[in-house]
Amino acid sequence: MTVNGSDDVLLVHGGTPLEGEIRVRGAKNLVPKAMVAALLGSEPSRLRNVPDIRDVRVVRGLLQLHGVTVRPGEEPGELVLDPTYVESANVADIDAHAGSSRIPILFCGPLLHRLGHAFIPGLGGCDIGGRPIDFHFDVLRQFGAKIEKREDGQYLEAPQRLRGTKIVLPYPSVGATEQVLLTAVLAEGVTELANAAVEPEIEDLICVLQKMGAIIAMDTDRTIRITGVDKLGGYNHAALSDRLEAASWASAALATEGNIYVRGAQQRSMMTFLNTYRKVGGAFEIDDEGIRFWHPGGQLKSIALETDVHPGFQTDWQQPLVVALTQATGLSIVHETVYESRLGFTSALNQMGAHIQLYRECLGGSDCRFGQRNFLHSAVVSGPTKLQGADLVIPDLRGGFSYLIAALAAQGTSRVHGIDLINRGYENFMEKLVELGAKVELPGKALG
């Protein structure tokens, strides 16, 4: 069954442990970017382990608007991308995609290399705090791009070949690092990027670009050096698994006192999460195919948690785990240092019976960039508390999945509005819920 915009409310009958097996495929934070990278090549590329999520469909549509042929490969979850006939797209067609994803900003570098110009409409994404796109444009100007702001978006031109440059990121932003990589690989000369993001998805994107013929070196001090080349070919690549989705299901197992085997989950990219999961009192078992997560019985333990860029505890892991922390004994402290507004989702948990207090101070860890800026970015979670079903409106991707976890852990029935947003990053999440024994239904249509 496919969930679409007309099926945007989900009834969740809580109180049932989630048990069974689900599979996670390629990472949402890698696959769309690898698809964009195919634009840089002079030959077709083959991408495997591709999830069926909205961000993938958005990028597929944008690539096709620009003349890239995108077709299914020989195996399930495989795409073949042929950029031979890249062309300018109609502004109105591009604009039709505006607001559905922030990925279009990453088309700038590849299109400037291939066509000499690009158009970027207004951008959307999850409302969890500032994600300034101006920095992307500043970076492109450093490479030599000319940018003109117009009413319907940004027009970019490259009068001559883009040139390598030295860039220092004020914060190790994943998006800005991706922008530099996708622009620098075909730029003339050497680009040096300091204070870069080094997430596993960034490393996997570098692997994709290296397979295409790029020359990229990663130093241990968050510096990436890219030596521009004249031409790139295609790639054949299996995307790394989605560690963020895997952790979401792990938190769901903990909050519902369940037992979930996540096929495709990988230990190496989840080590920080696994340490925290064990400290809270969760259990896991790792094999070559995935990881089993379960609640071993007894009380969960309160913890002090601080989010950070990789290799720290990822901000996308925080929201689902906070739901489980409402069931832990004692006071847990959560300090969010990546997105200043990400704790806003806790107000709905309080309506369900949780005791979560937000603070503007930096609690339980080091000072961060939000400490003097009046943002409610620290939380104290007092538990355990029994959750009760409620009417919930999904605020963003990870917050939305967290609401689903809370509704599944609660007593009674919840109405969860806006579930279509979850399709951005969770493949077939409705089917997976049913496979795990969740009692959920779309109004008028029972699912499980």
N, C-alpha and C positions, 0 to 999 in steps of 0.2 A: 504494500500500500504506500502511496506517495502522499506526503503531507503538502498541501499548497495553501495559498493565502486564505481560501475560504474555510479551511479547517484549522482556524487559528486559536481555538480554545480547546484545552485538554482537561478532562476530568480525571483526577488522580485519587484513587481510594487507597489511603496509606495503611501502614501497619504490617506490611508483608515483606519479609527479607528478600532481597534480590539474590537469586542463586542460579548458576548456570555458566555458560560460556558465550563470550562475544569476541569479535575480531576487530582490531583497529588496523587501518591501512595507512597510507602515506600522510605525512604531517601537513596540516593546513598551512603552517607557517613556512613550508618549503615548496610544496607542489605548484601553487600558482606562480611563484617566483621562477621556478625551473621552466615553467611554460613560457614565461616572458623571455627567459634567456634564449629560447629557441629562435627568437626574432634576430638574434645576433649572428646566426649561422648562415652559411652558404649552402648547407645540405640539410636534409630531413633529420629530425631527432626523434628518439623513441623513449618515452617516459612510462615506467611501470609502477605498480602499487599505488595507482591514482584513486583517491576516494571520490565518491559521488556526492559532492557538497556544492553549495551555491557559489562559493568563491571560485571554484574550478569552472563552473558553468559561465560565470561572468567573464573570466579571463579567456575562456574558449570563444565566447561571443566577440570580445574585443579583438582577439587575434584574427578571427574570420573577417571582421570588418576591415582589417588592414591587409587582407589578401592571403593570410596564412591558411593553408589547408590543414584542418584538424579532423582526424578520423580515428575510430577505434582500432587497436592493434589486434594481434592474433590471440592474446590471452585476456581474460577479464581484468579490468583495471589498467589497461594499457592504452596509451594515446600515441599516435604518430603525428608529428607536427612538421609540415613542409613550408618553409619561409621563402621559397624561390621567388614568388611573385608578390612581394610586399608592396603595398600601395597606400596612398593617403585615404583616410576614411572620411565619410561625410560627418560634418560637425554635429548635425542633429542626431545621427545614429550613435555617435560617441556619447552625446549628452544624455541619451536614453539610458545609459548605464551609470550616469552620475548618481551618487548617493547610495549605490548598492555595495560599493567596495572602495577601499583606498588604494587598491592595486594599480589603477591607471597611472598614478604618479611614477611608477617604476617603468612605464613604457617610454619615458622621456629619452633616456640615454640610448637605448636600442634604436628608437625611431630617428633620433638625430643622426646616428651613424648610418642608418639604412636610407633615409629619405632626405636628411638635411633639415627637417622641420617636424614639429609635433604639436598636438593640441590636447590640453588636459582640462576636463570640465571640473565643476565643483565636486568635492569628495565627501563621502559618508564614513561609515564604520561605527564601531561601538562607542557610546558616550560614557567613557570611564575616566576622562581627564584629558589634559592637553596633549595633542599629537601634532605639533606645529609643522605644516608642510612648507613654510617659508624656508626652512633650512634646506630642504631638497632643492629649491630653486637657487639658493645661495651657492650650493655645491655645484650645480650645473653651470652657473655663471663663472665659477672658478675654472671650469673646464673650457670655457670660451663660448658658451651658449648665450644667445640674446633672447630675452624674455619680455613679452609685452602682455600686460594685463588688460583684458577686455571684459565686456559685460558678461559673456557666457563662459569665460574661463581664461586659461593662460595659453598664449601662443609662443612657441619656442622655435628658434632658428639657429643653425650652425653654419655661418657663412664660410667657414673653412673647417678642416679636420679638428676635432676636439683635442686638447693638449693635456697631458698629465700634470698633476699639481700636488701640493702638500696640503693636507686637510687634518685639522685636529677637532675631533668631536667634543663638545662640552659635556656630553653624556653619551655612554656607549649604546646609542640607539640602533635597534635592529633595522628599522626602515632606512635610516640614513646610511648604514653600512651596506645594505643591499643596493641602494642607489649608486654609491661610489663603485661597487664591484661591477655592476651592469654597465656603467659608463666608462670606467677606466680600462677595461680589457681591450677595447679597440682604439683608445686614445693614443696619441703620439707621445712617446716617452714614458717615464716612470711616475706612478702615482703612489704617494705614501699617505696612508690613513692611520692616524694615531688615535688611541682610546676607542678602538673599534669594538663592536659587539662580537662575541665569540661563541654564540649559542650553537648547539649541534646543527641546527637548520642552516646557519651561516656556513659552517664547515661543509655541509652537504651541497650547498649552492656553489661553493668554491670547487668541490669535486666535479660538479656538473660542468663548470666553466673550464676547468683543467682538461676534462675529456674533450672539450670543443677546441682546445689548442691554446688556452690562456696560460700565462705565466704569473702565478700568484704565490707569494710566500707569507706565512703567518709566523710572527715572532711571539715569544712568550710574554711580552709586555703589552699585549693588545695592539700591536702595530702590524698592519697588513701592507705589503708592498706589491704593486701590480705593474708589471712591465707590459706596455701595450704591444699588441701584434697587429699585423696588417689584415689578417683574415682569420675567421673561425669556421670550423666545420659543424657537424651535428654531434649529438651525444646519444648514448644508450645507457640509461640509468634507472635503477630501482630506488624510489624515494625511501628515505628512512621513515620508520613508523612514528605515529603521532604520540609523543610522550605526554602531551597535555591532555589529550582525550583519555589515554590509559590511566592517568592519575585521577581523572574525574570519576571513572568507573570504580577505581580503588576506594575513593572517598565514599562513593555510593554504597559499596559493600560494608564499609565501616559504620556509616550512619544508620543503615537499615538492619545491622547485625546479620549481614548476608555473607555470601561466598561466591566470588566471581573469578573465573579464569579469563584473563585478557590475552587472547592469542595475538601475537605480533608485538606485545610490549617488550621493551629491551632494557636490560639492567643498566648498561653503561650510561645512557642519557638520562636515567632516572635516579641515580645514586643518592643525590641530595634529598629527593622526595622520599625514597625508601628509608633513609635514616630517620627522617621526621615521622614517617608512618609508624615505624617501630617504636619510637619514643612515646607516641600517643597511646600505643597499646595494640596497634593493628598487627596482623600476621601476614606474611607473604612467603611464597615458595617459587623459585625461579627454575625454569628448564630452558631447553634450546628453542622452544616454540613460543614461549610467552611467560607470564607471571600470574600466579593465583594469589588473590587478595581475599582475606576474610577477617571477620571479627571473632577472636578466639574465646569470647565469653569474659565475664568479669567486668570491672570498671575500666573505662578509658582514662588516661592521665592528661592533666592539663599541661600546657607547654608555653614557652616563650618563642615566638616565631617572627622572623624578619624577612621580608621578601627582598630580592636583589636580582641583578642581572646574573646570567650564567657565569660561574658555576654555582651561584647562590640559589636560594629557594625561589622558584619562578612565580611571578605574580599571578599567572594563570592557574597555578596550583592552589592558590590561597583561598579563593571563594568556595570551591567545593569542600575543602578541608574544614573551613570555618563551620559548616553545617555539622560535621562530625564532632567538632569541638564543643558544640552546644550540649553534647551528650557526655562530655568528659567531666570528671570530678575536680572541682576547684576553679581557680581563675587562670584562664589562658590570655596571654598578651600577644596581639598581632600588630606588627609595625609594617605598614605598606610604604615602600620607598620608590616604587616604579611609576604608578599612576595615582595621582593625588585624590581622585574621587572614587576609587574602586571599592571603598567600604560602604558606599551609599546603599548597597543592596541589603545591608543588615537590618534596615528599618522594617522590611517585610518579615524577616525572621522574628523580630521582636513582637510583631502582631500575632505571630503563630505561638508565642509563649517563650521565646528565647530571652535571655538577659544579656544584652550586648550594649556596652556604653562606648561611644566614640569620643576621641580626644584630639585636640590640635597639637599637643606635644608629641615629641618622639619618645615612645615608651619602649622599655625592654631591650634597647639596643643602642646603636650609635646614632648620632645626629644625622639627619638627612636634609636634602634640599628643600623639603616641604615644611620643616620645623618652624621657620619664622614667617610663614606665608599664610597662616590662618586656615589651613586645610584640615579637615577632619580625617586624618590619615593613620591614626592608631586606634585600636579597639581592645577592650577588656571583655572577655567572654566568660560568664559565670555559669557553671553547670554542675550536675546535669539538670536539664529542664525538659519536661514533656512538651512536644510540639503538637499543635492542633491544626486541623485543616483550615484553609483560608482562601480568599480570593487573591490571586497574585498576578501582577503584571510584569512580564519579563523586561528588565532594563538593558541587558547586553548579553553577549554570547555566554561567557562563563557564569555571570550572575544568573542567567536564565537556567542553565543546567543545575546550578546550586539550588534554585527554587524547586526544580523537579526532585532533587534529592531530598530537600526538606519536606516536600509534599508526600514523598514515598515513605519517609521516616515518621510522619505525623499520624496521629489518630484522626479518623474521619476523612471526609472528602474535601479536596481542594479543587478550585477552578483556576487553571493556569492560562493566562491570556498572552498572546504574542509568541506562541511556540515556533512560528515560522522562522524567527531569528536564530533558533538553535540549528537550523539546517545549514547555516553559514559554515559551521565547523564540526558538526557531528553527523557522520554518515549513517543514514537509516536508523536514527536514534529511536524512533517509534517501534520499529521491528525488534531492535535490541532490547528495549524495555519489556516487550511481550515475551521474548525468548527467556528473559530472566525471571518471569513470573509476576511482573508488575501488573497491578489491576488498574488499567488505564482505559479510557474510552474517549472518542470524539463524540460530541452530542449527537445522538441518533445512530451511532455506529460503534458497537462494542469491539474492542481490540484484544482485551485480555482480562 
